[in-house]
Amino acid sequence: MSPLERLLQEEIPVRPAPAPGRAPWTPEQQAAHRAGLLDALHNWHWQDDPSLSTTRRHLRLIRTEAA
C-alpha cells in the first residue's frame, strides 16, 4: 500500500463535542477574552531572541556562495 493510500484511509479529525450544559460565549465574553489575550501578548518577546540579546552566541550563520 502506498503512502498516499494509507493517508487517504485515515479518519479526518473532528472537533470534540462541546461540554454538555455549557452555553456558547456571548459576543461580549468573546471580546473580553480577546482583549485579555492581546494585552498579555503586547510587547512580549522571546528572551533568547538573538535580535534582542546582547550576549554573544557560539554559533553563527556563515553565508557561502552556491557552487
CNS distance restraints for C-alpha pairs under 8 A (distance, minus, plus):
assign (resid   1 and name CA) (resid   5 and name CA) 6.19 0.50 0.50
assign (resid   1 and name CA) (resid   6 and name CA) 6.72 0.50 0.50
assign (resid   2 and name CA) (resid   6 and name CA) 6.37 0.50 0.50
assign (resid   3 and name CA) (resid   7 and name CA) 6.12 0.50 0.50
assign (resid   4 and name CA) (resid   8 and name CA) 6.14 0.50 0.50
assign (resid   5 and name CA) (resid   9 and name CA) 6.31 0.50 0.50
assign (resid   6 and name CA) (resid  10 and name CA) 6.68 0.50 0.50
assign (resid  18 and name CA) (resid  22 and name CA) 7.40 0.50 0.50
assign (resid  25 and name CA) (resid  29 and name CA) 5.84 0.50 0.50
assign (resid  25 and name CA) (resid  30 and name CA) 6.23 0.50 0.50
assign (resid  26 and name CA) (resid  30 and name CA) 6.26 0.50 0.50
assign (resid  27 and name CA) (resid  31 and name CA) 6.12 0.50 0.50
assign (resid  28 and name CA) (resid  32 and name CA) 6.20 0.50 0.50
assign (resid  29 and name CA) (resid  33 and name CA) 6.10 0.50 0.50
assign (resid  30 and name CA) (resid  34 and name CA) 6.10 0.50 0.50
assign (resid  31 and name CA) (resid  35 and name CA) 6.09 0.50 0.50
assign (resid  32 and name CA) (resid  36 and name CA) 6.24 0.50 0.50
assign (resid  33 and name CA) (resid  37 and name CA) 6.31 0.50 0.50
assign (resid  34 and name CA) (resid  38 and name CA) 6.12 0.50 0.50
assign (resid  35 and name CA) (resid  39 and name CA) 6.04 0.50 0.50
assign (resid  36 and name CA) (resid  40 and name CA) 6.27 0.50 0.50
assign (resid  37 and name CA) (resid  41 and name CA) 6.31 0.50 0.50
assign (resid  38 and name CA) (resid  42 and name CA) 6.05 0.50 0.50
assign (resid  40 and name CA) (resid  44 and name CA) 7.60 0.50 0.50
assign (resid  45 and name CA) (resid  49 and name CA) 7.38 0.50 0.50
assign (resid  47 and name CA) (resid  52 and name CA) 7.85 0.50 0.50
assign (resid  47 and name CA) (resid  53 and name CA) 7.63 0.50 0.50
assign (resid  48 and name CA) (resid  52 and name CA) 7.76 0.50 0.50
assign (resid  48 and name CA) (resid  53 and name CA) 6.66 0.50 0.50
assign (resid  49 and name CA) (resid  53 and name CA) 6.15 0.50 0.50
assign (resid  50 and name CA) (resid  54 and name CA) 7.82 0.50 0.50
